[in-house]
Structure formats: structure tokens, C-alpha cells
């Protein structure tokens, strides 16, 4: 199976120039930094201990921010390397005010590039977040005797079935990990079945929270939000913005002062979102040009990263996207921590246990169509934010999971540095 994988990944490498050009055209790739994926690095490695974290995109990187804040205080660690695959995640890392952190794009997982990457950065310890499993990189880390930890590991039923087709190969790869910290009991079961030797379930790291305060939005915008009936559609994906536009049109018949805030999961889609809203004859405004915002504005589109917390702080009625389409949902915990009333679609399999927790505590409602969203938003406009008691409970759970995860990781770091 390894031979087949390496053949396929080499084909991807051959086709990669065309893929990169297409992604640049679609504004999904950094035109100045895509070379990092071919191991032409844009940053230098200093002497000393380097700890490496890899996560696919925004959600994975955001989940480890509280952990990074703790690890950066370790004086023995000289640099923390974060790699990811997407442009949006690189922007999230850029906003982190942590001095030891450097970001690079993850290289194409050929045997050659993974060896070149490791030879250059020489990590002391490596962490793969969520479900990021790259065979060539993992095998070469093993050869260099670099500890490998799967952090907040998530294996869905669908992913498990795919790995089981190649069970011997799965056991070879998962058996390499020195430690797997699973994000759920279900994932722990699947990881054990796939051949991981040391699996622990502490809890989902996404329950933890950064110590940093939310970035601020202007006083003028806060005043506008407070003066209107406001709801926020957060982490939306393609087609969901159109649904939100239709919901706005129906609600506006009752609430003349209605404001809908749309925070798309990927900001490169903003032009398309604006076009969709224009077809509905809705007045939209981008956050980056909010000086053009007026009382007539129907939709505020947040076209920059790192502002979500500020809007959750000001707007208490939230729809979480990626859930009306077959994407699997987005993490609702940030909104829950701010006491928001949460709506979501039926497709939340990526965060099944978290949404179950919110449902039990009456912090979220599932809606599977436009009519139900309108009905529940109408009720939310009459309702106060979630109880402080539940917010405190979430905070305590997050702190416990973060502390336990940090203690587990420190055992590896203390042995290696």
C-alpha cells in the first residue's frame, strides 16, 4: 500500500503547478508563499529546541491556541513551528501575538519533500492535530526518532471505514504514534482498532479558551448592532448565505430595523456572496469598509479573520454554518461561551458530542429549513442570552481539558528538551 500511496502522491506533485495556479486564481493560495509547499522556506530555523504543530486549516489551528499560549512560556523551547494547508489558517496564525511562533505551509507529502522538510526544521517533537495523517512525513519522523503525538484526534465512522480497507497499512501508520489524545470516546475506539498503541481520552480541546481578549470592533458599529434586531450567521459555506438572505427578507417584514451579520468561513468568497445578495435586492456592506454602512444596510459581511469573538460578544443570536449543507458543521463552543442562542442545521457530525452537550443544556436548536430558522430567530429576539451558570460550566470543562492536555504534552517535552 505504501508503494501505491507514494505513486499517487507523486502524481499529485507532478500536477501541483496546475493546482496551485488554479488556487491562486480562486484566491485560495498565497501567491508569495506557495513555494513553501515545495520546501522553499520563507523563514529561518534558529538553533535550539523547535516544537512543531500541524493542523489542516482554521478550526484545527484555533483549537490549539490556548495550548500554544502555555507552551510558549517554556523557556527551553526556542521556536514553535505551525504548519497548515490553507491560506485562511495562515491569516489566523499571523494574528497570534506569540513571539516564538512561525508559520509555514505544509509540504506536499512526497518522500523527498518530507525528508527535506525535516532535515531543515529538525523538530524536537511533533504534533498532528485532529485527523491529519500524512504517511511519508510520519514514517520519516519515525526514522529520525522524533516523538509523534496525535492531538485532539478525530476519526469519524466514514474515515474509519476507509482506513479499514487497508488495515495492515493503517496499523503500520497509527502504530507509529507515541501518544494519541482523542477528541471523543468514539474516536478513541476507532484509534485503538486502527492500531494506535497508546490512546487516551481527556476531552475535546475545543472546549478550551484562549486567555487573549477578543479583538475590538468600532464603537459606532457596536451602537448600530445594539440599536437593531440583530442576528449573526457565522462560519457559513456556499449556498448558506443565500438561505440567510431569504431569511432576512422574511424577518424584515416584521422587524424593519433588522441587521444580519454574515461571517463566511472563507473570506475569498465575499465577492460571490455580495452578488447573491444583490440578486435578492439586499443592501450589503463589508466590515472593511463599514464607513459606508448606514441605517439602510441589510447585511454586514465580515471580510477579515479574527473578529468572530467580538460579534459573539455584541450579538447574542447566532446560526452556525456548515450545517445546512453536507459539511459536518462548525465548532459552536465559542458562541456558547459568550452566552449566545445557537441555531444549526442537521449536518453536525464533525461536532456530534459538543452539539449533544449544548442540546442537553438547552443552548442550541436544530433547524433543517428556512421556515424553522425564521420561527426560531423570531423566538430568540424575545429571549435573553443563555444562563451564566452554563457559561461557567463550559469554562470549567475547558480549563480542565486544557490543563490535562498540557500535562500530558509536558511529559514528552521534558524528556526531549
N, C-alpha and C positions, 0 to 999 in steps of 0.2 A: 504493500500500500504506500510506503514511503516513496518508492520509485514513481508511482503514479502521481502522488501529490507534487513531487518535485518537477515532474514533467509538466503538469498543469500550471504550476506557479511560474515556471519558466516561459510558458506561452503567454501568461498574463504580463510578464516582464517585457516580452517582445512587442506586445500590443499596447504597452503602457504609454508611449508617446501620444498615441491617438486618444487614449482615455484621458490623459492629462489635459490635452488641448481642448477636448470637449468639456471637461470640468471647469477649466478656466473660462471658457465661453459662457458657461452656466453660472459663473461666479461662485463655484464650489471649491475652488483651488486658489491658493496664494500664488500669483504669477512670479513673485520674487523668491519664494521659498520652496517651491515644489521639488527643487533639486535635492532637498533633504531626504526625500523618499528613495533617492538613488545613492544615498550615503555621501553626498557632498554637503558637509555640515556647515551651518552658519554661526556656530558658537564653538568656543574652545573649552576643553576639559582642563580644569585646574588639577594640580597634584592634590592628593588626599582622597578620603572616602566619598564615593558617589553612590547615592541610593536612587534606584530607577523605578518609576511607576509608569505603567502603560494602561490607558483606557481608550476605548473606541472613539467616544465623542463627548458631547456636553454633559449628559447625565452621569456618566462614569467619572469624569473629572470632578464635577461638583460634589459627588458623593464622598470624595476623599479630602476635600478642602479642610474640614475640621481636623483630620488626622495630620495633614501636612503642617498645619499651624503648630501642632505639638512636636512633630519630628524636627521641624526647623530649629527648635530650641536646643537640640542635641549638639553640643559644641564639637563633638568628634566628627560630625558629618559636615563636609566642606561644600557639597553641592547636591541638589535634588533635581534629577532629570525627569521631566514628564514628557512622554510621547503620546500622540493621539493620531487619528486618521483624518480628522475633518478640520476645515477652516474655522467653523464656529467654535470648536473646542479650543483652538489656539487663541482666539479672542478672549475666551473666558480666563485662560491662564495668564494672558497679558494683563488682565485687570487685578490679578492677585498681587498684593503688596507684600510679597515674601522675598527677601533678598537672596536666598540661596537657590531659588528655583530658576531653571532654564527649560525652555520648551523646544522640542524638535518634532518633526513629523516622523511617524513610524515608517521604517523602510519596507520596501517590497520584500516579502518573506522568502526570497531565494536563499539557497545555502550560502552563496557567495556574499550577498548583501548582509545577511545576519551575522556572518563571521566578521565582515568589515566593520559593522556597527559595534560589535562587542570589543573588537580589537582597539577601536578608537576611544570608546567611553569607559571601558573597563569597570563595569558596575560592581560594587561590593555586595549588593543584594538586589533582587529583582522582584517586582510585584505586578501581577497581571490582574486587572480589575474586571469583575462581572463575568463575562463569557468570552473573553479574549484569549483564544488558544491558537498559537502560531507554531506549528510543529518544528520548522527548521530553527527558529530562534530558541525554542525550548530545548531542543536536542543539543544545540551548540552552547547554551548556558550550562547544561549538564556536563559537557566535556570540559568546560572551564571551571567546574566545581563552584559555580555561583549559586547560592541558595535561591529557590524559586517559590514564591508564595502566591496562591490564588486568593485574591482579596474580594470579599463580598461576592463570592462565586455564585453564579446563577445558571442553572441548567434547566431549561424548560422540558416538558414532555416531548415536544416536537424535536428539540435538539438532541435529547437523549436517544430517541429512536434512530436518528441519523447516525450518531456515533456507534450505536449497537450493530449497525450493518457491518462496520469494520471493527469489531470488538477487540481483536488482537492488537490492532494499531492503537485503539483508544487506551487499552491497558498500558501499552508502551509509553504513550504521551502523558496520561494522567498519573501514571505511577512515578513519574519524574518529580512531581511537585513535592517539596519538603513539607508543605502545610497548605491545606485548603480551608479557608474560613467561609462557610456557606452563608448565603443571604436568607435561606429558608430551610425548613425541615425537609421539604420536598427535594430541594437541590442537594442537601446532604445525602439523601438516599440515592439519588442518581449518581453523585460523585463516587460514592462507595462502590456502586455497581459498575462504574466505568473503570475502576482500578486505582482510584486515588487511595493512598496508604494512610494518611493522617488527615482526617476531616473533622472539623469542629463547627458547631453551630452556636454562635454567640448572639446573633441577631442581625438584622439588616442595617448596615452602616448608614443608609439613607435616612434613618431616624435621627442621626446626629446633626448638630447645627454649628455653623461657623460662629466664632466669637466676634467677628467683624460686624459692624453695623451696616445696615442697608445703605446703598448709595442714594443720595437725595434727589428728589425731583423739585422743581421750582415751586415757590410759594404760590405763584399765580396759578399753576396747574393744580395744586392741592385745593385751592379755593374753588376752582371750576368743578373739580370732582365732588367736593362737598356740597356744592350748590345744585347738583343734578342727581337724578336717579342713575346710578352707575353700576355697570357690571363689567367683568373682565373675562375675555376668552383667552386663556393662556396656553402656550405650547401647542398652538394649532398647526394642522397639516393641510395639505392640498384638499380642497372641497369643503373643509370645515368652515373656512371664512365665509363662503357663500351662504352656508346654513345660518351662520351667526348674523350675516347681513339681513337675511329674511326674518330672523327672529326680532332683530332691531326694528324692522319696518312694522311688524305686527304690534310690538310693545309700544311703539311711538304713538299709536292711535290712542293709547290710554295715558302715556307719560310723555308730554310734549317736551319736557326737559331731559330726555333720555340721552345718556352718553355710553357708548360701547367702546371698551378698550380691547384691542386685539394685539396680543404678543405672539407673533409667529415663532415656531420652533426654529426656523431657518430664515434669517433676515434677507438672504438673496432673493427671496420670493416676493418681496414687498411690491415691486412693480406690477406683478401679476395680480396681487391682492387688490391693489388700487384699481386696476382695470375691471376686476369683478365687481367691486363696489360701485364704480361709475355706472356699470350696466344696470344696477339696481337704483340708480339716481340718488345715491347716498353721498353726503359731503364727508370726505375723509381728510385727515391731516397727519403727517408724520411727526413723531416726537422730536426728531432732529430739527424740524422747522416749526416748532409749536408757537412761534410768534405769529404764524398765520392762523392759529386756532381762534375760533370765535364761538359765540353762543349758538351759531347755526351748525357747528360741527357735529356730525352724527357719530363718526368713528375716529378714534385716535389709534394710529398704528405705531407700535413701539418698534423702531427700526435699529435698535442697538442692544447689545448684550449687557447683563449685569444690573438691570433696572427692575427685575421682577419683584424682588422683595419690597421695594418702595411702593409699588402698585398694590401689593397684597396688604400693605400697611394702611393704605388710604381707601382701598376698595374692597369691601367685605363679601361680595357676591362673585364667585368665580366658577367658570366652566373650564375643566381640564381637557385639552385636546388630545389627539392621537387615539381617541376612544370611540368616535363615531365611525371611523374607518378601521380597517383590519391591521392596525399598527401595534396594539397592545397597551396603549395608554401612556401617560407620563406621570412622573412622581408627584403625588398630591400633598406630600408632607409639609413642604414649605408653606403652602397656602393654609394648611391645617394649623401650623404653629402660630400663624397670625390671626387665628380665630375666624377664618373665612368660612362662609357657607359654600359647600362644594357640590357642583354637578359634574357628571361624567357620563360618557356613553357606555355601552355594554362590553366593549373590547378592552379590557384592562388586565389581560393575562400576565403582562410584564410585572405588575404590582398587585397580584391577587391577594396576598396576605395583608398588605397595607390597606387596600380598599375594604377588606373584610373587617379590619380593626376600626376603620372610620365608620363603616356602616353600623357596627355594634354600638358605637358611641354616638350615633345619630349626627355625624358630621358630614355625611355625603349622601347624595341621592342619584340613582341611575336613571338616565333618560335615553330612550332609544329613537326618538324622533323630535322633529321641530315643535310639534304641538305640546309635548311633555316638557320641553325646555322652557317654552313660554309660560306654561302653567306654573312651574316650579320657581322660575325667576320672579314671577308676579308675587308668589308667596314669600320669597326671600326678601323682596323690597319692604315687606311688612315686618320682617323678623330681625332680631338683633343678632350680633355675631355669636359664634359658639362660646360655650362657657369657659371661663378662665381655669376651671378645675381640669378640664380635658387638655387644655394647652399646657398646663403644669405637668400633667401625666405624660404627655408627649416629650416634654423637655427632660424629665427624669429618665424615661426609657432611652432617649438619645444619648444622654450623658453616660449611662451605664454601659451601653453598647460601645461607645467611643473609648471609654476607659479600658474595658476588657480587650478590645481590639488592639489598642495601643500597647497594653501589657504583653500580649502575645507576640506582637511585632518586635518589641524591645528585646525579647529573648534572643531572637535571631540577630538583631543589630548588635547587641552586646557581645555575641560570640564572634562576630565578623569584623568589628571595628575596634 
